[in-house]
Amino acid sequence: MLTSLLLPVLLSAIALFFASFLSWMVVQLHKDDWKKMEQEDEFLKAMQDLNVPVGSYMFPGCQSSDEMKSKEYQEKWNTGPCGVMTVYPKVNMGKNLGLTFVFFLVISFSLAYLATLAIPPGAEFMTVFRFMSTAGLLTFLAATIQHAIWFHNRITVHIIESIAYAAIVGTIFGLMWPAA
């Protein structure tokens, strides 16, 4: 039965990729996710002078839980600023777009596989839609919320996107579910 779902898997991945594009580039849900520092030039110069390598950093940072308990670390934490920073190499937009499409393809395939374990051929649209949209929502939203809890990212637009992505997957699979 999984092979009969390859077309909805592909169409879902394409639709999700397009929805992601619309969200970011047309509707611009994420335009307020990142702010520009007021003293950006000075910050960039300091980063260049320090030659900070590619990686993810927490500041204040520590190497062990013992260091985290130290008076010096606690003073830095309480004084602030506190945050996280990711330094990455120049963005390869083509690679990132390709990986995003592969992500949506793998998710769509995995959801299709999961559905074959729970939904028989010939199931009604609403049965497939409810299952696929619920599984899709759990997939798209779960890691985002945990990440936002710890790293204080804006979450509202990710919830909106996750609901839209779940509805897209549910609709495509609901409409294209194989007959009995």
FIVEX-696739 format. One line per field, with one value per residue: y, x, z of N, C-alpha, C, O in turn; residue in three letters. Coordinates in pm, 1 decimal. Example, Ala and Ser with C-alpha at 12.3 -4.5 7.8 and 13.67 -1.06 7.14 Angstrom:
2
n.v [-569.0,-225.0]
n.u [1319.0,1285.0]
n.w [780.0,708.0]
ca.v [-450.0,-106.0]
ca.u [1230.0,1367.0]
ca.w [780.0,714.0]
c.v [-330.0,3.0]
c.u [1320.0,1290.0]
c.w [780.0,787.0]
o.v [-331.9,113.8]
o.u [1423.6,1340.9]
o.w [846.5,803.9]
rest [ala,ser]
//
This chain:
180
n.v [-119.1,119.2,199.6,295.4,539.9,708.3,920.1,1107.2,1156.3,1287.2,1507.7,1628.3,1701.7,1889.8,2078.0,2155.3,2267.2,2485.4,2619.1,2687.3,2863.2,3066.2,3146.6,3250.8,3432.3,3570.6,3621.1,3678.7,3591.9,3555.8,3790.9,3945.9,3784.6,3803.3,4045.4,4349.4,4441.1,4739.5,4838.9,4711.8,4723.1,4760.7,4528.2,4329.0,4388.5,4331.7,4055.4,3969.4,4046.1,3877.8,3639.1,3435.1,3102.1,2898.2,2776.5,2692.4,2888.7,2958.2,3221.6,3366.0,3118.7,2778.4,2503.8,2282.0,2126.1,2177.1,2414.0,2577.2,2607.0,2770.2,3070.9,3279.7,3222.9,3232.4,3500.0,3624.8,3527.3,3638.5,3909.8,3946.6,4030.6,3746.2,3469.4,3298.1,3210.4,3157.2,3094.1,3080.6,2948.9,3118.9,3138.2,2883.2,2908.3,2748.8,2487.1,2485.5,2521.0,2288.3,2092.6,2154.8,2080.3,1803.5,1740.0,1788.4,1592.8,1352.5,1367.5,1361.8,1107.4,949.0,1004.2,900.2,628.4,576.4,619.1,402.7,198.5,242.8,315.9,178.9,82.2,262.9,419.8,690.4,1039.9,1224.3,1061.3,994.6,1255.8,1359.6,1188.4,1218.8,1499.3,1540.2,1379.1,1511.3,1769.4,1714.5,1633.2,1859.8,2059.7,1978.5,1970.9,2235.8,2384.6,2293.6,2382.1,2659.5,2702.1,2667.6,2837.4,3077.2,3167.0,3331.3,3197.3,3194.3,3227.7,2991.1,2805.3,2872.8,2813.4,2536.4,2437.0,2502.1,2348.0,2091.8,2079.4,2089.3,1847.7,1665.5,1718.0,1659.0,1384.1,1287.7,1335.2,1176.6,918.6,568.3,356.4,94.2]
n.u [81.4,204.7,346.4,142.5,105.0,304.2,275.5,101.9,284.6,497.6,356.6,272.4,518.6,603.5,394.6,424.1,679.5,629.5,438.7,600.0,775.3,588.8,515.6,756.1,855.2,646.5,409.3,558.3,585.9,794.9,934.6,981.9,1129.3,1403.7,1621.4,1798.1,2108.9,2177.8,2434.9,2570.9,2793.6,3014.8,2993.7,3030.5,3292.6,3429.0,3376.4,3513.8,3773.6,3811.9,3806.8,3604.6,3516.4,3309.3,3016.1,2796.0,2708.8,2677.3,2619.3,2659.5,2914.3,3003.0,3216.8,3150.9,2923.2,3005.3,3151.3,2939.3,2815.3,2984.8,3085.2,3179.9,3071.8,2796.0,2772.6,2829.5,2607.0,2392.0,2444.9,2441.4,2472.4,2269.8,2256.7,2221.9,2414.7,2471.1,2724.7,2781.4,2903.7,2920.2,2598.9,2460.1,2227.1,2097.8,2167.1,2047.8,1776.2,1737.8,1784.1,1571.8,1353.8,1406.3,1375.5,1094.4,1004.4,1094.2,952.9,687.4,686.8,734.5,506.5,315.7,385.2,332.2,56.6,-29.6,-14.2,-223.0,-458.9,-700.3,-715.0,-944.8,-1057.4,-1255.1,-1244.8,-1238.3,-1147.3,-887.3,-788.3,-807.6,-632.9,-386.3,-344.7,-328.2,-105.1,79.8,77.2,182.4,435.5,546.4,532.4,624.7,913.6,976.0,843.4,967.8,1227.6,1182.5,1107.4,1346.6,1529.5,1408.3,1283.2,1063.4,741.0,480.6,436.7,546.1,368.5,140.2,233.5,279.9,21.9,-91.9,74.3,9.4,-261.7,-237.6,-99.7,-286.4,-508.9,-415.7,-344.6,-590.7,-752.9,-628.9,-615.3,-577.8,-819.7,-1035.7]
n.w [0.0,58.9,-167.9,-328.5,-224.9,-301.9,-487.3,-344.7,-137.2,-270.2,-377.5,-139.5,-24.4,-214.5,-194.1,74.7,67.9,-102.0,55.3,270.6,143.6,77.2,334.1,439.6,239.0,104.1,267.7,486.0,758.4,934.3,959.0,1186.4,1348.2,1383.0,1501.6,1431.2,1561.9,1742.4,1753.6,1545.4,1365.0,1536.3,1685.5,1485.7,1408.3,1648.8,1661.6,1433.3,1503.9,1721.5,1592.7,1588.7,1565.7,1343.0,1488.4,1768.1,2041.4,2391.2,2607.4,2926.5,2901.8,2987.9,3079.5,3227.2,3463.0,3718.2,3687.0,3618.6,3859.8,3993.8,4166.6,4007.0,3753.2,3811.9,3881.9,3637.1,3495.1,3634.9,3604.2,3327.3,2973.8,2873.6,2654.9,2335.8,2050.7,1711.7,1490.0,1157.0,842.3,520.6,379.3,183.7,-26.2,-220.9,-139.3,118.0,50.0,-99.5,100.3,267.8,106.6,90.2,360.9,390.7,213.3,332.9,575.4,477.1,357.2,582.9,736.8,564.6,573.6,845.5,844.9,686.7,865.8,1033.6,900.9,693.8,341.9,135.8,328.9,460.5,364.8,590.2,798.2,717.2,687.9,954.5,1095.7,954.4,964.7,1239.4,1307.4,1145.0,1260.4,1514.8,1433.6,1297.0,1489.7,1743.3,1807.9,1766.2,1964.6,2200.9,2151.0,2149.1,2412.5,2550.9,2418.9,2375.3,2138.1,1905.1,1892.6,1794.9,1510.9,1420.3,1521.8,1375.6,1114.3,1147.1,1190.3,942.8,770.6,862.9,793.1,515.2,456.1,562.0,396.2,131.6,151.7,240.6,17.7,-171.8,-81.3,-110.2,-269.6,-147.9]
ca.v [0.0,237.7,245.8,371.5,672.7,784.3,1046.7,1204.5,1192.8,1387.1,1629.3,1690.8,1766.5,2008.8,2174.9,2206.5,2354.3,2607.3,2687.5,2744.4,2980.7,3170.6,3193.0,3331.0,3534.5,3648.3,3667.3,3724.2,3564.8,3554.2,3916.2,3999.1,3682.4,3842.4,4190.0,4401.3,4507.4,4882.2,4861.7,4596.7,4739.1,4736.4,4385.8,4252.7,4412.7,4253.6,3913.5,3948.1,4056.6,3758.2,3524.8,3333.6,2998.9,2848.7,2694.5,2746.1,2932.9,3012.0,3313.8,3317.0,2976.2,2701.7,2374.8,2170.4,2163.7,2234.7,2553.7,2647.2,2634.0,2860.0,3208.1,3363.0,3198.7,3283.0,3646.3,3658.6,3495.2,3735.3,4042.0,3947.1,3966.9,3600.6,3434.8,3197.7,3267.3,3060.9,3151.7,2982.5,2996.8,3182.2,3055.5,2828.2,2907.2,2631.3,2370.2,2493.5,2495.1,2144.8,2017.9,2178.5,1993.4,1665.5,1729.5,1772.3,1464.0,1247.6,1377.8,1313.8,962.1,888.8,1015.0,802.8,495.9,568.1,607.2,267.5,110.3,275.3,345.8,82.2,135.9,293.7,501.4,816.6,1158.3,1281.2,969.4,1015.9,1394.6,1375.4,1116.8,1278.5,1635.0,1528.6,1330.8,1619.8,1876.1,1667.3,1630.1,1992.2,2151.6,1928.9,2015.3,2382.0,2436.4,2267.0,2472.6,2794.3,2705.5,2680.5,2941.3,3199.9,3209.4,3358.2,3068.6,3208.2,3201.8,2848.9,2735.0,2898.3,2732.5,2394.3,2407.1,2505.0,2230.9,1973.7,2080.7,2055.8,1703.1,1596.2,1733.2,1585.1,1239.7,1259.0,1333.3,1078.5,790.1,460.0,289.7,-43.2]
ca.u [0.0,290.5,380.5,29.5,106.7,421.2,232.9,67.7,407.8,566.1,274.0,277.8,649.5,602.2,301.1,484.7,790.1,567.8,379.3,712.0,816.3,487.3,524.3,877.0,886.6,531.2,337.5,667.5,554.7,916.6,1010.5,1018.3,1200.3,1542.3,1638.0,1931.4,2171.5,2199.6,2578.6,2611.5,2928.2,3111.3,2984.5,3094.7,3436.9,3477.7,3372.2,3623.9,3898.3,3822.0,3814.0,3515.8,3491.5,3174.0,2967.8,2687.7,2765.2,2591.0,2694.0,2793.5,2932.0,3081.6,3262.8,3102.8,2820.6,3075.2,3179.5,2811.8,2783.6,3085.0,3044.7,3212.8,2972.3,2667.5,2778.7,2813.3,2469.9,2301.7,2475.3,2398.5,2360.9,2271.3,2196.5,2282.8,2458.4,2522.2,2809.7,2787.3,2972.6,2829.6,2481.3,2442.9,2081.7,2055.5,2179.5,1946.2,1645.6,1735.1,1767.4,1435.1,1265.9,1431.3,1309.6,950.8,985.0,1111.4,838.6,568.4,699.9,718.6,365.4,244.3,410.7,256.7,-84.8,-59.4,-26.0,-341.9,-577.8,-715.8,-752.8,-1085.8,-1105.9,-1316.5,-1159.2,-1221.8,-1065.4,-748.5,-751.6,-787.2,-511.4,-266.8,-322.1,-281.9,33.9,159.1,91.9,279.0,567.1,598.2,529.2,683.1,1050.8,979.8,802.4,1073.5,1337.4,1143.2,1109.7,1484.4,1608.5,1327.9,1247.0,921.2,679.3,347.2,434.4,574.3,242.2,55.8,287.9,260.1,-120.1,-110.6,141.3,-69.9,-382.8,-196.1,-73.5,-414.2,-593.9,-361.0,-360.5,-735.1,-806.9,-560.9,-604.5,-616.0,-950.0,-1031.1]
ca.w [0.0,66.4,-303.2,-382.9,-162.6,-345.0,-548.2,-239.9,-65.3,-351.9,-382.9,-6.6,-10.2,-300.6,-135.3,197.8,26.4,-152.4,170.7,345.1,65.6,96.1,472.4,460.2,139.3,59.1,386.7,573.0,898.9,1015.9,945.1,1317.5,1427.0,1405.9,1512.8,1402.7,1675.9,1719.7,1732.5,1465.5,1309.3,1644.0,1717.9,1378.4,1418.4,1763.4,1623.4,1340.3,1580.8,1805.9,1502.7,1645.3,1464.2,1320.4,1598.7,1849.9,2167.8,2494.0,2692.2,2957.0,2875.5,3085.4,3028.7,3309.7,3560.4,3833.0,3653.8,3620.1,4001.1,4052.1,4197.5,3891.8,3648.6,3860.0,3874.0,3495.1,3457.2,3696.7,3551.8,3188.2,2904.9,2855.3,2527.4,2249.3,1924.0,1615.5,1386.1,1049.3,722.3,425.3,350.7,50.2,-36.9,-298.2,-52.5,222.6,-11.7,-131.3,225.5,315.0,28.3,134.8,491.7,368.4,146.9,435.3,667.2,405.3,344.1,716.2,772.9,480.9,631.4,970.6,810.6,637.4,982.6,1111.6,820.8,584.5,210.6,122.9,440.5,421.6,367.6,724.1,878.0,674.4,719.9,1098.8,1135.6,893.5,1013.9,1378.7,1303.7,1087.3,1359.3,1614.4,1369.3,1264.9,1601.9,1868.3,1834.2,1764.1,2094.8,2298.2,2118.5,2191.6,2559.2,2598.9,2353.2,2372.9,2002.8,1884.6,1862.8,1737.0,1366.9,1399.3,1547.7,1257.8,1004.5,1174.9,1165.5,796.9,713.4,900.0,710.6,378.7,450.8,582.4,278.3,16.1,174.3,246.5,-118.7,-257.3,-12.4,-202.8,-252.3,-93.7]
c.v [126.9,289.6,325.3,512.5,758.2,918.1,1146.5,1245.5,1304.6,1517.9,1702.7,1765.4,1894.6,2116.8,2236.4,2303.0,2489.0,2687.0,2754.0,2870.2,3096.2,3231.4,3288.4,3450.9,3622.7,3707.0,3726.1,3710.9,3578.1,3686.7,3974.7,3898.4,3727.1,3993.6,4229.1,4471.2,4653.6,4912.3,4745.0,4607.8,4709.3,4588.4,4301.8,4269.6,4331.9,4104.4,3880.7,3950.2,3932.2,3630.1,3406.6,3229.7,2962.8,2758.3,2761.1,2773.2,2979.1,3106.7,3362.4,3166.3,2909.3,2566.1,2256.4,2220.3,2222.1,2382.5,2637.1,2686.3,2736.1,3000.5,3298.8,3347.5,3258.0,3435.3,3692.6,3639.1,3600.5,3876.6,4056.2,4025.6,3815.5,3570.9,3321.0,3264.6,3152.8,3136.5,3045.0,3038.8,3063.9,3084.7,3011.4,2808.9,2785.8,2505.0,2370.4,2467.9,2347.3,2059.8,2036.7,2089.8,1846.9,1641.9,1705.8,1639.1,1349.2,1249.1,1323.2,1162.4,893.7,894.1,916.1,662.0,476.8,547.6,467.9,168.2,128.4,288.3,245.1,151.3,159.8,376.9,633.7,932.9,1206.3,1190.7,990.8,1156.4,1410.3,1307.8,1188.7,1419.7,1632.6,1482.9,1438.6,1732.2,1836.7,1670.4,1769.7,2081.2,2108.2,1984.8,2167.4,2440.2,2412.7,2361.0,2615.0,2807.3,2734.5,2800.7,3069.1,3254.8,3248.7,3229.1,3081.9,3173.9,3054.9,2764.9,2750.8,2813.6,2584.0,2353.0,2404.5,2382.8,2103.9,1965.5,2044.5,1905.5,1625.6,1602.1,1650.8,1434.9,1200.4,1247.2,1220.2,941.8,679.1,396.3,148.7,-145.8]
c.u [86.7,325.7,266.2,22.6,225.5,383.7,187.4,188.5,478.5,487.2,273.4,408.8,654.7,512.7,358.6,599.5,735.0,504.8,486.9,762.7,718.0,497.0,640.9,885.5,767.2,456.8,435.6,634.0,677.5,993.7,1053.0,1092.4,1340.1,1551.8,1782.1,1984.5,2195.4,2346.2,2638.7,2754.0,3034.8,3112.9,3057.2,3247.0,3496.1,3479.7,3486.3,3757.7,3920.2,3834.7,3731.5,3484.5,3343.5,3135.6,2851.8,2742.7,2654.4,2676.1,2605.4,2798.5,3010.4,3115.6,3207.1,2994.1,2884.5,3105.3,3051.8,2772.4,2877.5,3028.7,3068.2,3109.1,2837.8,2662.0,2761.2,2667.9,2373.7,2322.0,2426.8,2494.5,2380.2,2207.0,2266.2,2315.8,2508.6,2600.9,2820.1,2859.9,2872.1,2719.1,2482.9,2292.7,2030.8,2059.1,2070.4,1805.7,1631.1,1713.7,1628.1,1337.3,1283.1,1365.7,1159.8,919.0,994.3,994.5,713.1,571.3,676.9,573.6,281.4,262.8,330.4,108.2,-120.3,-73.3,-157.8,-470.2,-588.1,-744.3,-903.7,-1142.2,-1160.6,-1217.7,-1133.1,-1138.9,-917.9,-702.8,-721.1,-657.5,-387.0,-240.5,-276.6,-136.7,126.2,181.6,192.3,421.1,625.2,614.1,611.1,822.1,1059.9,944.0,910.8,1192.4,1306.2,1144.0,1250.9,1557.9,1530.4,1302.9,1099.6,855.7,548.1,343.9,465.9,449.5,149.6,102.7,261.0,115.8,-147.1,-47.5,60.9,-196.3,-350.5,-175.7,-204.2,-502.7,-544.1,-379.6,-507.5,-795.5,-749.0,-544.5,-653.1,-751.3,-929.5,-1010.5]
c.w [0.0,-72.8,-366.8,-324.5,-207.5,-410.2,-441.0,-155.8,-140.9,-356.2,-248.4,12.4,-92.6,-239.3,-7.7,166.5,-21.2,-38.5,255.8,275.6,86.1,235.2,492.7,366.8,100.4,179.6,488.5,721.8,989.3,1015.6,1079.0,1405.0,1467.1,1405.6,1479.9,1527.7,1642.6,1691.5,1653.7,1413.8,1414.5,1682.8,1613.3,1382.3,1533.4,1729.8,1527.6,1413.4,1667.0,1722.6,1556.3,1538.0,1453.4,1437.5,1669.4,1988.3,2262.0,2575.9,2805.1,2936.4,2986.6,3024.7,3107.3,3404.7,3686.2,3809.1,3659.8,3763.3,4063.7,4071.6,4076.1,3780.7,3689.9,3852.5,3729.2,3452.5,3510.5,3642.8,3407.3,3100.8,2893.0,2720.3,2457.7,2116.6,1836.3,1510.7,1277.5,929.1,629.1,387.8,204.6,31.6,-113.8,-214.3,53.9,168.1,-46.6,-7.7,284.4,238.9,69.7,271.1,473.0,300.5,247.8,532.9,600.0,389.7,478.5,762.7,691.6,536.7,759.4,942.2,760.9,752.3,1055.9,1029.4,706.1,450.6,206.9,237.2,388.3,439.8,510.7,815.0,846.1,713.2,868.4,1143.1,1084.1,945.3,1159.6,1383.9,1247.1,1186.8,1466.7,1558.2,1352.8,1387.7,1721.8,1898.0,1841.0,1900.0,2198.8,2275.2,2168.1,2343.8,2608.6,2542.4,2324.4,2232.9,2001.4,1838.5,1785.4,1588.8,1336.6,1425.6,1427.4,1139.6,1026.0,1151.4,1015.3,731.1,742.0,814.5,565.8,363.8,465.1,459.6,160.6,35.4,182.2,109.0,-202.9,-191.8,-103.5,-167.2,-199.0,-202.3]
o.v [230.0,410.7,412.8,594.9,868.5,1018.1,1261.8,1358.7,1406.0,1626.0,1825.7,1879.1,1996.7,2233.7,2356.3,2407.0,2594.2,2809.5,2864.3,2971.3,3209.9,3353.0,3393.5,3560.6,3739.5,3828.8,3813.2,3804.6,3608.4,3693.3,4047.2,3924.1,3691.6,4060.6,4150.7,4550.1,4688.0,5002.1,4688.6,4509.8,4641.2,4530.8,4213.9,4173.3,4270.3,4034.4,3775.3,3866.6,3886.7,3524.7,3294.4,3263.7,2992.7,2673.8,2872.9,2690.9,3031.9,3076.3,3396.3,3096.4,2975.0,2520.4,2142.6,2340.6,2306.8,2465.8,2753.1,2786.7,2783.6,3042.5,3384.8,3445.8,3326.5,3492.5,3787.4,3723.2,3646.1,3954.7,4161.9,4082.5,3764.5,3639.8,3256.6,3362.4,3063.6,3231.1,2932.6,3160.1,3064.9,2965.6,3092.1,2705.4,2726.1,2424.9,2267.6,2400.7,2288.1,1965.6,1944.4,2030.4,1774.5,1536.2,1613.7,1579.2,1259.0,1143.5,1245.4,1096.4,792.2,798.3,855.8,585.4,372.6,467.5,418.8,64.5,40.8,273.1,228.8,264.8,85.4,401.9,682.8,925.5,1226.8,1240.9,1003.3,1174.4,1468.6,1365.5,1216.1,1456.2,1715.1,1540.6,1455.8,1784.9,1916.8,1706.5,1794.8,2169.1,2192.8,2041.0,2221.4,2535.2,2502.5,2413.0,2682.5,2913.0,2816.7,2860.2,3158.8,3376.2,3205.0,3158.9,2987.9,3098.5,3000.7,2664.1,2654.1,2749.7,2513.7,2245.1,2315.8,2320.5,2018.4,1857.5,1975.5,1843.6,1531.6,1502.4,1580.1,1366.2,1092.7,1160.5,1173.2,858.2,692.4,385.4,92.9,-265.4]
o.u [45.7,334.0,290.5,-56.9,245.1,452.7,230.4,194.0,515.2,544.1,273.8,409.9,704.9,551.1,343.4,614.1,787.7,516.0,467.1,789.8,758.8,487.7,626.5,919.7,786.7,443.3,399.2,651.0,664.4,1105.7,1152.3,1115.7,1388.5,1496.1,1875.2,1914.3,2229.1,2377.3,2741.8,2828.3,3133.3,3218.5,3136.2,3320.7,3601.6,3574.4,3548.7,3844.4,4033.4,3869.4,3780.9,3432.4,3263.7,3214.3,2813.3,2814.3,2551.9,2790.5,2489.1,2698.4,3075.2,3050.7,3214.3,2976.2,2825.0,3087.6,3054.6,2704.4,2852.6,2936.6,2985.4,3064.4,2773.2,2557.9,2687.6,2611.5,2284.5,2227.1,2377.7,2590.7,2492.0,2114.2,2356.1,2252.6,2579.6,2550.8,2862.7,2875.8,2752.1,2742.6,2504.4,2237.8,1930.4,1965.6,2007.1,1725.3,1525.2,1634.4,1572.8,1247.8,1184.4,1307.0,1103.9,815.3,910.6,942.7,639.8,468.9,607.7,523.7,187.6,166.9,267.8,42.3,-229.5,-137.8,-200.2,-579.5,-493.0,-791.8,-980.6,-1262.6,-1117.2,-1122.6,-1017.8,-1066.8,-834.7,-592.5,-618.9,-581.0,-294.0,-125.1,-194.3,-55.2,238.2,292.3,277.6,515.5,739.8,700.3,662.3,843.7,1143.0,1007.8,942.3,1250.2,1393.5,1177.9,1270.7,1640.6,1580.6,1302.0,1021.5,910.4,508.7,256.9,417.2,427.4,87.9,21.7,223.3,90.1,-216.6,-109.2,46.4,-233.6,-429.0,-227.6,-230.0,-564.8,-622.1,-425.8,-545.6,-879.3,-814.2,-468.4,-757.4,-789.2,-820.0,-1004.4]
o.w [-53.3,-93.3,-449.9,-369.7,-156.4,-390.3,-445.3,-107.9,-81.5,-340.6,-244.8,59.6,-45.7,-233.6,15.5,230.7,15.0,-35.6,306.9,340.4,109.4,251.6,555.2,410.9,66.7,191.2,567.5,799.9,1107.9,1066.4,1084.4,1523.1,1574.6,1318.6,1498.9,1590.9,1529.3,1613.3,1690.2,1418.7,1386.1,1709.2,1647.7,1361.4,1518.0,1765.6,1539.6,1388.1,1683.4,1775.9,1567.7,1431.8,1542.2,1480.0,1635.3,2045.5,2218.9,2609.6,2782.9,2952.1,3068.1,2930.6,3060.8,3423.6,3752.9,3898.0,3700.9,3784.4,4174.6,4001.6,4046.0,3721.7,3610.7,3820.2,3701.9,3382.5,3439.0,3636.3,3367.8,3152.3,2901.3,2677.8,2511.8,2076.6,1882.6,1449.8,1303.8,915.3,656.9,367.5,114.1,69.2,-75.0,-217.3,78.0,232.7,-25.8,-9.7,344.3,299.0,82.8,294.3,532.5,329.0,247.1,569.2,661.1,407.2,486.2,821.7,743.8,545.8,779.0,1008.5,789.4,736.8,1131.3,1083.9,629.7,447.2,267.7,241.7,284.1,517.5,548.6,901.2,935.9,765.0,904.4,1220.3,1160.0,967.7,1199.4,1455.9,1295.3,1197.1,1504.9,1628.6,1390.2,1389.5,1795.1,2005.4,1914.0,1945.5,2276.9,2370.7,2222.6,2397.0,2698.0,2611.5,2256.7,2212.7,2085.9,1753.4,1716.3,1545.1,1237.4,1358.5,1382.7,1072.6,932.2,1098.1,965.8,644.7,654.6,768.7,500.8,270.9,389.8,422.7,96.8,-55.7,136.3,84.5,-296.1,-240.7,-167.4,-50.6,-205.1,-173.8]
rest [met,leu,thr,ser,leu,leu,leu,pro,val,leu,leu,ser,ala,ile,ala,leu,phe,phe,ala,ser,phe,leu,ser,trp,met,val,val,gln,leu,his,lys,asp,asp,trp,lys,lys,met,glu,gln,glu,asp,glu,phe,leu,lys,ala,met,gln,asp,leu,asn,val,pro,val,gly,ser,tyr,met,phe,pro,gly,cys,gln,ser,ser,asp,glu,met,lys,ser,lys,glu,tyr,gln,glu,lys,trp,asn,thr,gly,pro,cys,gly,val,met,thr,val,tyr,pro,lys,val,asn,met,gly,lys,asn,leu,gly,leu,thr,phe,val,phe,phe,leu,val,ile,ser,phe,ser,leu,ala,tyr,leu,ala,thr,leu,ala,ile,pro,pro,gly,ala,glu,phe,met,thr,val,phe,arg,phe,met,ser,thr,ala,gly,leu,leu,thr,phe,leu,ala,ala,thr,ile,gln,his,ala,ile,trp,phe,his,asn,arg,ile,thr,val,his,ile,ile,glu,ser,ile,ala,tyr,ala,ala,ile,val,gly,thr,ile,phe,gly,leu,met,trp,pro,ala,ala]
//
